[in-house]
Amino acid sequence: MIRLMRLNGEQFALHVFKIEQIQSYPDTTITLINGKKIVVKNSEEEVIEQIHSFYRTIGMHGDDFEVGDSSNE
């Protein structure tokens, strides 16, 4: 889970695995896999960094291999 802030200042936690895409319209808009859209105060870059940090925390950071790396088959 990552902690984000709605436009009204309310903080909430979002499950990373529910995110389909992140865009800046210029407000950062997160689209979930169910189609729901959430607009947050956090910048797109900040949200992406929080996601990467979460993945590192659970050991899914991907620094150890690249796509197509035959050592991971």
N, C-alpha and C positions, 0 to 999 in steps of 0.2 A: 504494500500500500504506500502511496505517496500523499503528502499533505499539500493541498492547494487552497487558494482563496477565491471565492466567488466575487463578482463585481461589487456586491453589497458589503464586502469585508468579512463575510462568514467563512471560517475555515472548515474544510472537510477533508476526508481521506478517500482516495480513489484507488480501486484495485487495478493495478497495472495491466493485468491480463485481459481487462475489459476494453482497453483502448484500441481502436482501429486506426485512427489518424489524428494528427494535430496540425492545425493551420492557424495562420495569423490573418485576420480580415480587416482591420489591424488588431482587433481584440483576439486573444488566443482562444480558439474554439477547438474543443476536444470532441471527436465523434466516437461513440462507443460502438461495440460490435452489434448492439441491438438497434442502432440508428439514432439513439438519443444524443443530443448535442449539449455540451456544457461549456459556457463561456467563463473564463477565469482571468484574474488580474495578472497572474504569473506570465512571464514571457514564454514564448515557444522554446527558446533555448534553455530556460530554467526548468521547464517541464521535462524536456529531453534529458537534461543532466540528472534530474531526480530519478527518472526511469533507469538510466544507466547505473546510477548509484544503487538502486534497488536490485538490479540484476547482479551487480558485483557482490552485494550482500548475500544473495542466495546462491552464488557460484555460477551464474549464467551469463557472465560478461563477454565471453567469446574471444578474449585476448589470446587464448591458447591455440586457436586454429583459424583458418580462413575457409570460406565456402569452397568446396571442391578439394580440400586437403585430404589426400588419400590416407593419411595416418589416423584419421578418425572413423574409418569405415569398419 
